[in-house]
Each structure stands twice: as structure tokens, then as C-alpha cells.
């Protein structure tokens, strides 16, 4: 669902230089396939392809977290910068597994019980779809982005991306189950707000295979 497009954009994107900055602000509208508003959709806005004369200093944000809670990954969408890590704590009273077969970062953290937590680093830009080998309904996505200019969209669809270096950028909005990211070219001016509106449409969660490349077996509900 647009993964190849997204990965290509991430790999080709440059990192931004220090200097005059502006702000990118706006709103993202998300609808389901039938045209109704997507309630509770998690959305990330990010910019790529801007000035690249010099590398920006590394981000100092703490590691992101995707918890295993009530047989769900919470949150189901996380954006990090290349070189950062994600922590996966299990808060459910039964075993979970965390794995990905995505080209950008295939991994398998094995099974772990309540109270345990495992961590994974992500050195390569791209999109990483994450699943649980025990519970097929669990799915999440990690966007590993080439720079730190990304932000989560608020519940009302609004966002503000601060400290974006002045210059020409391509701004993207992404949500899980979207066929492809929404995008627009913008020019950021120093000390000014650049307004942008984007729209996304989601489809149903696609069926996926387990970590062995097979269909999930019927557990009969014994996994809780």
C-alpha cells in the first residue's frame, strides 16, 4: 500500500542544514474507503528532500514506545529518525511476539511475558510493518525517517511542524492502511508559517502471514 513509493522517497531524501527556519502548519483529513471520516486515525506528517548542504545534529529524543496492550499495538503508528530505537513493552497478562519481515528492518524479538520489554534499533530509512506471531489482529507501522522533521497529527487533524529549515520541501501525511501517502511541495520561508492541507483515504487491514510465511492457524481462542 504505497510502501515502495514511501521507501524510495525516504532513501532519496536529504537531511537539512542548520540555519533560518520556518513552520509548517495545517490539517489532514482522513476518510475510510466508503467516504466516512476515519475516527481515531493516527497520522504522521513529515518533510523530506529539503536543503542538504550539511548534516543536522543528531536528535536527542528518548526512544519511542509501542506497547502490547489488550491484544493491540499502542500506538499503531510511530515515526522515528534514522538511528533511533523503539521499545516494545508487554502489558498484557499473556505472551506476545513482535516481528517484522519488512525489507527496511526484518527482525524477530521472540515471545515475552507481561512486564518484559524489548528494544530494537532502526539504522535504515523506510517503512517497517510490525506484527505479533501469536495474535494476527495486532499490527503497527514504524516510519524510519531521514530527518527529525516529523510530527504526530492532533485528534482534530491539525498539526504544527516547528523549526523546518527554509527552502523547498515535499511534505507528506501518512496513516496506516492508506494506499499511499498524501503529499505536496512547499516552500518554507524563514520566520513564517507555511499552510498546507492534505487528504488521506484508508482501506481495510490487509491479511498478512505469520513470521514463518504461513497463514495463521486457528487458535480456538486459547491465546486469550
Long-range contacts (C-beta under 8 A, 24 or more apart in sequence): 1-177, 1-178, 1-179, 1-180, 1-203, 1-206, 2-178, 2-179, 2-180, 2-181, 3-102, 3-127, 3-129, 5-180, 5-181, 6-126, 6-127, 6-143, 6-172, 6-174, 6-180, 6-181, 7-103, 7-104, 7-125, 7-126, 7-127, 9-48, 9-49, 9-170, 9-172, 9-181, 10-48, 10-125, 10-126, 10-127, 10-144, 10-145, 10-146, 11-125, 11-126, 11-146, 12-48, 12-49, 13-48, 13-49, 13-125, 13-146, 13-147, 14-48, 14-49, 14-50, 14-51, 14-52, 14-146, 15-52, 15-55, 15-56, 15-146, 15-147, 16-50, 16-51, 16-52, 16-56, 16-147, 16-149, 16-164, 16-165, 16-167, 17-51, 17-52, 17-53, 17-54, 17-55, 17-56, 17-165, 18-54, 18-56, 18-57, 18-165, 19-51, 19-165, 19-166, 20-165, 20-166, 20-190, 20-191, 21-162, 21-163, 21-164, 21-165, 21-166, 21-188, 21-190, 21-191, 22-164, 22-166, 22-188, 22-189, 22-190, 22-191, 22-192, 22-193, 22-194, 23-160, 23-161, 23-162, 23-163, 23-164, 23-188, 23-192, 23-193, 23-194, 24-159, 24-160, 24-161, 24-164, 24-169, 24-171, 24-186, 24-188, 24-193, 24-194, 24-196, 25-158, 25-159, 25-160, 25-161, 25-193, 25-194, 25-195, 25-196, 26-158, 26-159, 26-195, 26-196, 26-197, 26-198, 27-156, 27-157, 27-158, 27-159, 27-197, 27-198, 28-153, 28-157, 28-159, 28-173, 28-182, 28-197, 28-198, 28-199, 28-200, 29-157, 29-197, 29-198, 29-199, 29-200, 30-157, 30-175, 30-178, 30-199, 30-200, 30-201, 30-202, 31-199, 31-200, 31-201, 31-202, 32-201, 32-202, 33-201, 33-202, 33-203, 33-204, 38-175, 38-200, 38-202, 40-155, 41-175, 41-176, 41-200, 41-202, 42-75, 42-76, 42-77, 42-152, 42-153, 42-175, 42-176, 43-77, 43-152, 43-153, 43-157, 43-159, 43-173, 43-174, 43-175, 43-200, 44-77, 44-79, 44-143, 44-150, 44-151, 44-152, 44-153, 44-173, 44-174, 44-175, 45-150, 45-151, 45-153, 45-159, 45-161, 45-171, 45-172, 45-173, 45-198, 46-79, 46-143, 46-145, 46-149, 46-150, 46-151, 46-161, 46-171, 46-172, 46-174, 47-147, 47-149, 47-150, 47-161, 47-164, 47-169, 47-170, 47-171, 47-172, 47-186, 48-145, 48-146, 48-147, 48-169, 48-170, 48-172, 49-168, 49-169, 49-170, 50-147, 50-149, 50-164, 50-165, 50-167, 50-168, 50-169, 50-188, 51-165, 51-166, 51-167, 56-147, 56-148, 56-165, 58-83, 59-84, 59-148, 61-148, 63-87, 63-119, 64-142, 65-89, 66-130, 66-140, 66-142, 67-91, 68-92, 68-96, 68-98, 68-132, 68-138, 71-135, 71-137, 71-138, 71-224, 72-137, 72-138, 73-130, 73-132, 73-138, 73-139, 73-140, 75-140, 76-139, 76-140, 76-141, 76-176, 77-140, 77-141, 77-143, 77-174, 77-175, 77-176, 78-140, 78-141, 78-142, 78-143, 79-142, 79-143, 79-145, 79-150, 79-152, 80-122, 80-142, 80-143, 80-144, 80-145, 81-144, 81-145, 81-146, 81-147, 81-148, 81-150, 82-122, 82-123, 82-124, 82-125, 82-144, 82-145, 82-146, 83-121, 83-122, 83-123, 84-121, 84-122, 84-144, 85-119, 85-120, 85-121, 85-122, 86-119, 86-120, 86-122, 86-142, 87-117, 87-118, 87-119, 88-117, 88-118, 88-119, 88-120, 89-115, 89-116, 89-117, 90-114, 90-115, 90-116, 90-117, 92-224, 93-224, 94-223, 94-224, 95-134, 95-223, 96-132, 96-134, 96-135, 96-138, 97-132, 97-133, 97-134, 97-211, 98-130, 98-131, 98-132, 99-130, 99-131, 99-132, 99-133, 99-211, 100-128, 100-129, 100-130, 100-131, 101-129, 101-211, 101-213, 102-126, 102-127, 102-128, 102-129, 104-128, 104-144, 105-142, 105-144, 108-133, 108-211, 129-208, 131-208, 131-210, 131-211, 133-210, 133-211, 134-219, 134-223, 135-223, 136-208, 136-210, 136-216, 139-176, 139-205, 139-208, 140-176, 141-176, 143-174, 164-188, 164-194, 166-190, 171-196, 171-198, 172-198, 173-198, 173-200, 174-200, 175-200, 175-202, 176-202, 177-202, 177-203, 177-204, 177-205, 177-206, 178-202, 178-203, 179-203
